Amino acid sequence: MTINDVKEILNAEVLVGHDKLDRQVMSACGADLMSDVLAFTKEKTLLLTGLTNIQVIRTAEVADAVAIVFVRGKCPPDNVLELAESMDLPVLLTNLALFQSCGKLYYAGLRNGECVTPGDNHGT
């Protein structure tokens, strides 16, 4: 799955990183506790969160996240977007809740670090 696929699935708006939508996403982490993000992220993880502060960008950098999706229509302040842009970190915005966003991505095949087709029991 690519970031562009995520954009389409979540009906998201790209705020930063329009030229990086072809990056691969292998797993997702939906959390508002950045300590959980650091503890549970995998390779090429997409971070979904409702927090819009600068710490989210710093955490994404340390966790080597491939992109961030801000949920519930919560748009981050300019300084957050500027930092993400300086780090080449794509940022998306969706009006969906965190639970809905994770559910849609799971249904679309994003599972435990691997992508499968919907209806496949692999990875569950």
Disulfide bonds with the S-S distance in Angstrom:
none
